[in-house]
C-alpha cells in the first residue's frame, strides 16, 4: 500500500494560520482573506517556490473544502427574502445582467480566447455572496435596506448560477430532456427529504436529544448537518449532477429546517463555520493557488490581455443593472451595490475548474478568468466602501447650563407621568418595532 505524505498539507496549514495573523497585524490590508490565500498558494506552489505540489491528500481535503464552502454558502441564503419586494427588484436587475452577460460573452468568444458564450454568461452573472457578508457586517450595513438588497441580489445570482451550471454543464445526460428529468427527480427527492426532516425537527423528543448531545463529545447536530451535506453531494453525483449542487442544497435545507422548527442552538452555525473556515475552506483556496499556472499566464501575452477584458465583463454585467436600485436607495448606494455585485471569486474558481474539465474553457482562458476574479475581489469591494457615504455622527443633545440665571425660565414644564407626549409614545413604538425586527 502506497504511503501518503502530509508535508504539503502541513505547509498549507501553516499558510492558513499565517493569513489571518497577517490580517490582524496589518489591519489596513485591503484584501479579503480568500484573495490572500489564493495568492499564497501561488507563491508556495510550483509556479514560484515549488514547496507544495498537488497530491492525493491535498486533493481530497481541497474537494472537501469546496463542498463545505458551498454548504456554508447555502446556509447564508434567506429564501424568504427572495420572495419580497427586494427579491423582485433584484430579479429585474438580474434579468438585465443575463442580457448583458450574453452580449459580453459573445464578444469575448469572437476574440478567440477559447470560451463558450453560454458557459461564460453563467460565470459572469454570478456574485460571491460569501465574500460580501463580512464586508457589510464590518461597514455596519448588514441590516440596512442597502445591505439587504445587496445580499438578496447576491443570493439570487448565486442560486441561479449554481443551478444553471449543474444543469447545463455538469449533468452526464446527453439530451436537454434527460438533464431536466434528472434535475426534476433530484429536486423532488430533496423536497421529500426536506419535509421528512422538517417534521422530525419539530418533534420534542428529537429536540431534547439534540440539546442533550449538542455540547458533549457526540456533537450530534454538527455531525448530522455535515453528513447531510455529504449525502446530498453523493446523491447529486448519482443523478449525474455536480456535487456542488448537492452541498449547496444541503445548506439551504439546514437553513430552512432551522427556520421552520424550533430555534437552533446558538452555537450551531459557529461550530460549522469553525470546521469550514477554520480548516477545510482555506485548504481549498490555497490549493486553487497551487494549481494556478502563473508562469504560463505571464508568458502568454494573449492571456495577460484577456484579464482586463474579463474584469470589464464582470463589472459591466453586474454593476450596470444596479442602476435600477437608484430610486430606492440613491445613486451612491446603487453605485456601491453594483461594485459589490461585480465581486466574483468563489464561483469563478468552481466554474474555471469545471469549464476546463468539460471543454467549455481553454486552460489559458480559465487562468485569465481566475486572475480577473481575484482582481474583482480585491478591488471592487474596496471601491464600494469608498463610494458609500460616511454616516453622520449622532448629534449630541443640547447641554443646558443650569447655573445660568435664566436657565430655569427656559426649561419646559414637566408633563405628568401618566400623560406621555405623542413623541414619547411614537419613540417607544418605534423602539419596540425595531426590537421585533
For each residue, the residues with C-beta under 8 A, 3 or more apart:
1:
2:
3:
4: 55 56 57
5: 8 55 57
6: 9 10 57
7: 10 11
8: 5 11 12 51 52 53 55 57 58
9: 6 12 13 57 58 61 283
10: 6 7 13 14
11: 7 8 14 15 44 51 52
12: 8 9 15 16 41 44 52 58 282 283 286 287 290
13: 9 10 16 17 283
14: 10 11 17 18
15: 11 12 18 19 37 40 41 44 282 286
16: 12 13 19 37 279 282 283 286
17: 13 14 20 21
18: 14 15 21 22 40
19: 15 16 22 23 33 36 37 40 282
20: 17 23 24 33
21: 17 18 24 25
22: 18 19 25 26 29 36
23: 19 20 26 27 29 33 36
24: 20 21 27
25: 21 22
26: 22 23 29
27: 23 24
28:
29: 22 23 26 36
30: 378 382
31: 35 36 377 378
32: 35 36 131 134 135 345 377 378 381
33: 19 20 23 36 37 282
34: 37 38 131 285 345 346 377
35: 31 32 38 39 345 374 377 378
36: 19 22 23 29 31 32 33 39 40
37: 15 16 19 33 34 40 41 282 285 286 289
38: 34 35 41 42 285 286 288 289 292 345 349 374
39: 35 36 42 43 289 374
40: 15 18 19 36 37 43 44 286 289
41: 12 15 37 38 44 45 52 285 286 287 288 289 290 291 292
42: 38 39 45 47 48 289 290 292 294
43: 39 40 48 49 289
44: 11 12 15 40 41 48 49 51 52 286 289 290
45: 41 42 48 49 50 51 52 53 289 290 291 292
46: 50 53 290
47: 42 292 293 294 295
48: 42 43 44 45 294
49: 43 44 45
50: 45 46 53
51: 8 11 44 45
52: 8 11 12 41 44 45 58 290
53: 8 45 46 50 290
54: 58 59 287 290 291
55: 4 5 8 58 59
56: 4 59 60
57: 4 5 6 8 9 60 61
58: 8 9 12 52 54 55 61 62 283 287 290
59: 54 55 56 62 63 287
60: 56 57 63 64
61: 9 57 58 64 65 280 283 284 287
62: 58 59 65 66 283 284 287 288
63: 59 60 66 67
64: 60 61 67 68 280 283
65: 61 62 68 69 276 280 281 282 283 284 285 287
66: 62 63 69 70 244 247 284 350
67: 63 64 70 71 229 230 233 243 244 247
68: 64 65 71 72 229 247 275 276 280 281 284
69: 65 66 72 73 130 276 280 281 284 346
70: 66 67 73 74 162 244 247 248 251 350
71: 67 68 74 75 229 247 248 250 251 276
72: 68 69 75 76 130 251 272 273 276 277 281
73: 69 70 76 77 129 130 158 248 251 346
74: 70 71 77 247 248 249 250 251 252 253 254 255
75: 71 72 251 252 254 255 269 272
76: 72 73 129 130 133 155 251 255
77: 73 74 82 129 155 158 159 251 252 255
78: 81 82 151 152 155 255
79: 82 83 252 255 256
80: 83 84 259
81: 78 84 86 87 148 151 152 155
82: 77 78 79 87 90 152 155 156 159
83: 79 80 87
84: 80 81 87 88
85: 88 89
86: 81 89 90 145 148 149 152
87: 81 82 83 84 90 91 152 156
88: 84 85 91 92
89: 85 86 92 93 149 324 325 328
90: 82 86 87 93 94 149 152 153 156
91: 87 88 94 95 156
92: 88 89 95 96 324
93: 89 90 96 97 153 321 322 324 325
94: 90 91 97 98 125 153 156 157 160 321
95: 91 92 98 99
96: 92 93 99 100 320 321 324
97: 93 94 100 101 125 157 317 318 321
98: 94 95 101 102 121 125
99: 95 96 102 103
100: 96 97 103 104 316 317 320 321
101: 97 98 104 105 120 121 124 125 313 317
102: 98 99 105 106 117 118 121
103: 99 100 106 107
104: 100 101 107 108 120 121 124 313 316 317
105: 101 102 108 109 115 117 118 120 121 124 313
106: 102 103 109 110 117
107: 103 104 110 111
108: 104 105 111 113 115 117 120 306 309 310 313
109: 105 106 113 115 116 117 120
110: 106 107
111: 107 108 306 309
112:
113: 108 109 302 306 309 362 364 365 368
114: 361 362 364 365
115: 105 108 109 119 120 360 361 362 365
116: 109 119 120 360 361
117: 102 105 106 108 109 120 121
118: 102 105 121 122 168
119: 115 116 122 123 168 169 351 355 360 361
120: 101 104 105 108 109 115 116 117 123 124 313 360 361
121: 98 101 102 104 105 117 118 124 125
122: 118 119 125 126 161 164 165 168 169 351
123: 119 120 126 161 344 347 348 351 352 355 369
124: 101 104 105 120 121 310 313 314 317 318 344
125: 94 97 98 101 121 122 157 160 161 317 318
126: 122 123 157 158 160 161 344 347 348 351
127: 132 153 154 157 158 318 340 341 342 343 344 347
128: 131 132 154 158 343 344 345 346 347 377
129: 73 76 77 132 133 151 154 155 157 158
130: 69 72 73 76 133 346
131: 32 34 128 134 135 343 345 346 377 381
132: 127 128 129 135 136 150 151 154 340 343 381
133: 76 129 130 136 137 142 151
134: 32 131 137 138
135: 32 131 132 138 139 340 381 384 385
136: 132 133 139 141 142 147 150 151
137: 133 134 140 142
138: 134 135
139: 135 136 147 385 388
140: 137 144 391
141: 136 144 146 147 150 388
142: 133 136 137 147 151
143: 147 148
144: 140 141 147 148
145: 86 148 149 328 329
146: 141 149 150 329 333 336 337
147: 136 139 141 142 143 144 150 151
148: 81 86 143 144 145 151 152
149: 86 89 90 145 146 152 153 325 328 329 337
150: 132 136 141 146 147 153 154 337 340 341
151: 78 81 129 132 133 136 142 147 148 154 155
152: 78 81 82 86 87 90 148 149 155 156
153: 90 93 94 127 149 150 156 157 322 337 341
154: 127 128 129 132 150 151 157 158 340 341
155: 76 77 78 81 82 129 151 152 158 159
156: 82 87 90 91 94 152 153 159 160
157: 94 97 125 126 127 129 153 154 160 161 318 341
158: 73 77 126 127 128 129 154 155 161 162 347
159: 77 82 155 156 162 163 248
160: 94 125 126 156 157 163 164
161: 122 123 125 126 157 158 164 165 347 351
162: 70 158 159 165 166 244 245 248 347
163: 159 160 166 167 183 245
164: 122 160 161 167 168
165: 122 161 162 168 169 170 242 244 350 351 354
166: 162 163 169 170 171 183 236 241 242 244 245
167: 163 164 170 171 179 180 183 241
168: 118 119 122 164 165 171 179
169: 119 122 165 166 354 355 358 360
170: 165 166 167 241 242 245 354 358
171: 166 167 168 178 179 182 183 240 241
172: 240
173: 178 179 181 182 240
174: 178
175: 178 179
176: 179 180
177: 180 181
178: 171 173 174 175 181 182
179: 167 168 171 173 175 176 182 183 240
180: 167 176 177 183 184
181: 173 177 178 184 185
182: 171 173 178 179 185 186 239 240 241
183: 163 166 167 171 179 180 186 187 239 241
184: 180 181 187 188
185: 181 182 188 189 239
186: 182 183 189 190 235 236 239 241 245
187: 183 184 190 191
188: 184 185 191 192
189: 185 186 192 193 235
190: 186 187 193 194 232 249 253
191: 187 188 194 195
192: 188 189 195 196
193: 189 190 196 197 253
194: 190 191 197 198 253 256 257
195: 191 192 198 199
196: 192 193 199 200
197: 193 194 200 201 228 253 257
198: 194 195 201 202 256 257 260 261
199: 195 196 202 203
200: 196 197 203 206
201: 197 198 206 207 257 260 261 262
202: 198 199 207 260 261 262
203: 199 200 206 207
204: 207 208
205: 208 209
206: 200 201 203 209 210
207: 201 202 203 204 210 211 261 262
208: 204 205 211 212
209: 205 206 212 213 220
210: 206 207 213 214 220 221 265
211: 207 208 214 265
212: 208 209 216
213: 209 210 216 218 219 220 221
214: 210 211 219 220 221 265 267 268
215: 267
216: 212 213 219
217:
218: 213 223
219: 213 214 216 222 223 271
220: 209 210 213 214 223 224
221: 210 213 214 224 225 264 265 268
222: 219 225 226 268 271 272 275
223: 218 219 220 226 227
224: 220 221 227 228
225: 221 222 228 229 250 254 268 272
226: 222 223 229 230 272 275
227: 223 224 230 231
228: 197 224 225 231 232 250 253 254
229: 67 68 71 225 226 232 233 246 247 250 251
230: 67 226 227 233 234
231: 227 228 234 235 246 250
232: 190 228 229 235 236 246 247 249 250 253
233: 67 229 230 236 237 243 244 246 247 250
234: 230 231 237 238 243 246
235: 186 189 231 232 238 239 246
236: 166 186 232 233 239 241 242 243 244 245 246 249
237: 233 234 240 241 242 243 246
238: 234 235
239: 182 183 185 186 235 236
240: 171 172 173 179 182 237
241: 166 167 170 171 182 183 186 236 237 245 246
242: 165 166 170 236 237 245 246 354
243: 67 233 234 236 237 246 247
244: 66 67 70 162 165 166 233 236 247 248 350
245: 162 163 166 170 186 236 241 242 248 249
246: 229 231 232 233 234 235 236 237 241 242 243 249 250
247: 66 67 68 70 71 74 229 232 233 243 244 250 251
248: 70 71 73 74 159 162 244 245 251 252
249: 74 190 232 236 245 246 252 253
250: 71 74 225 228 229 231 232 233 246 247 253 254
251: 70 71 72 73 74 75 76 77 229 247 248 254 255
252: 74 75 77 79 248 249 255 256
253: 74 190 193 194 197 228 232 249 250 256 257
254: 74 75 225 228 250 251 257 258
255: 74 75 76 77 78 79 251 252 258 259
256: 79 194 198 252 253 259 260
257: 194 197 198 201 253 254 260 261
258: 254 255 261 263 264 268
259: 80 255 256
260: 198 201 202 256 257
261: 198 201 202 207 257 258 264
262: 201 202 207
263: 258
264: 221 258 261 268 269
265: 210 211 214 221 268
266: 270
267: 214 215 270 271
268: 214 221 222 225 258 264 265 271 272
269: 75 264 272 273
270: 266 267 273 274
271: 219 222 267 268 274 275
272: 72 75 222 225 226 268 269 275 276
273: 72 269 270 276 277 278
274: 270 271 277 278 279
275: 68 222 226 271 272 278 279 280
276: 65 68 69 71 72 272 273 279 280 281
277: 72 273 274 281 282
278: 273 274 275 282
279: 16 274 275 276 282 283
280: 61 64 65 68 69 275 276 283 284
281: 65 68 69 72 276 277 284 285
282: 12 15 16 19 33 37 65 277 278 279 285 286
283: 9 12 13 16 58 61 62 64 65 279 280 286 287
284: 61 62 65 66 68 69 280 281 287 288
285: 34 37 38 41 65 281 282 288 289 349
286: 12 15 16 37 38 40 41 44 282 283 289 290
287: 12 41 54 58 59 61 62 65 283 284 290 291
288: 38 41 62 284 285 291 292 349 370
289: 37 38 39 40 41 42 43 44 45 285 286 292
290: 12 41 42 44 45 46 52 53 54 58 286 287
291: 41 45 54 287 288
292: 38 41 42 45 47 288 289 297 367 370
293: 47 296 297 363 367
294: 42 47 48 297 298 367
295: 47 298 299
296: 293 299 300 303 363 364 367
297: 292 293 294 300 303 304 364 367 368 371
298: 294 295 304
299: 295 296
300: 296 297 303 304 364
301: 304 305
302: 113 305 306 364
303: 296 297 300 306 307 364 365 367 368
304: 297 298 300 301 307 368
305: 301 302 308 309
306: 108 111 113 302 303 309 310 364 365 368 369
307: 303 304 310 311 368 371 372 375
308: 305 311 312 372
309: 108 111 113 305 306 312 313 368
310: 108 124 306 307 313 314 368 369 371 372
311: 307 308 314 315 372 375 376
312: 308 309 315 316
313: 101 104 105 108 120 124 309 310 316 317 372
314: 124 310 311 317 318 342 344 372 373 376
315: 311 312 318 319 339 342 376 380
316: 100 104 312 313 319 320
317: 97 100 101 104 124 125 313 314 320 321 342
318: 97 124 125 127 157 314 315 321 322 338 341 342 344
319: 315 316 322 335 338 339 341 342
320: 96 100 316 317 323 338
321: 93 94 96 97 100 317 318 324 338 341
322: 93 153 318 319 325 334 335 337 338 341
323: 320 326 334 338
324: 89 92 93 96 321 334
325: 89 93 149 322 328 329 333 334 337
326: 323 329 330 331 334
327:
328: 89 145 149 325
329: 145 146 149 325 326 333 334 337
330: 326 333 334
331: 326 334 335
332: 335 336 387 388 389
333: 146 325 329 330 336 337 388 389
334: 322 323 324 325 326 329 330 331 337 338
335: 319 322 331 332 338 339 384 387
336: 146 332 333 339 340 384 385 387 388
337: 146 149 150 153 322 325 329 333 334 340 341 384
338: 318 319 320 321 322 323 334 335 341 342
339: 315 319 335 336 342 343 380 381 383 384 387
340: 127 132 135 150 154 336 337 343 380 381 384
341: 127 150 153 154 157 318 319 321 322 337 338
342: 127 314 315 317 318 319 338 339 376 380
343: 127 128 131 132 339 340 376 377 380 381
344: 123 124 126 127 128 314 318 347 348 373 376 377
345: 32 34 35 38 128 131 348 349 373 374 376 377
346: 34 69 73 128 130 131 349 350
347: 123 126 127 128 158 161 162 344 350 351
348: 123 126 344 345 351 352 369 370 372 373
349: 38 285 288 345 346 352 353 370 373
350: 66 70 165 244 346 347 353 354
351: 119 122 123 126 161 165 347 348 354 355 369
352: 123 348 349 355 356 361 366 367 369 370 373
353: 349 350 356 357 366
354: 165 169 170 242 350 351 357 358 360
355: 119 123 169 351 352 358 360 361 365 366
356: 352 353 359 360 361 362 363 366
357: 353 354
358: 169 170 354 355
359: 356
360: 115 116 119 120 169 354 355 356
361: 114 115 116 119 120 352 355 356 365 366 369
362: 113 114 115 356 365 366
363: 293 296 356 366 367
364: 113 114 296 297 300 302 303 306 367 368
365: 113 114 115 303 306 355 361 362 368 369
366: 352 353 355 356 361 362 363 369 370
367: 292 293 294 296 297 303 352 363 364 370 371
368: 113 297 303 304 306 307 309 310 364 365 371 372
369: 123 306 310 348 351 352 361 365 366 372 373
370: 288 292 348 349 352 366 367 373 374
371: 297 307 310 367 368 374 375
372: 307 308 310 311 313 314 348 368 369 375 376
373: 314 344 345 348 349 352 369 370 376 377
374: 35 38 39 345 370 371 377 378
375: 307 311 371 372 378 379
376: 311 314 315 342 343 344 345 372 373 379 380
377: 31 32 34 35 128 131 343 344 345 373 374 380 381
378: 30 31 32 35 374 375 382
379: 375 376 382 383
380: 315 339 340 342 343 376 377 383 384
381: 32 131 132 135 339 340 343 377 384 385
382: 30 378 379 385 386
383: 339 379 380 386 387
384: 135 335 336 337 339 340 380 381 387 388
385: 135 139 336 381 382 388
386: 382 383
387: 332 335 336 339 383 384
388: 139 141 332 333 336 384 385
389: 332 333
390:
391: 140
392:
393:
394:
395:
396: 399
397:
398:
399: 396
400: 407 410 411
401: 404 407
402: 407 408
403: 407
404: 401 407
405:
406: 409 410
407: 400 401 402 403 404 410 411
408: 402 411
409: 406
410: 400 406 407
411: 400 407 408
412:
413:
414:
415: 419 420 421
416: 419
417: 420
418:
419: 415 416
420: 415 417 424 425
421: 415 424 425
422: 425 426
423: 426 427
424: 420 421 427 428
425: 420 421 422 428 429
426: 422 423 429 430
427: 423 424 430 431
428: 424 425 431 432
429: 425 426 432 433
430: 426 427 433 434
431: 427 428 434 435
432: 428 429 435 436
433: 429 430 436 437
434: 430 431 437
435: 431 432
436: 432 433
437: 433 434
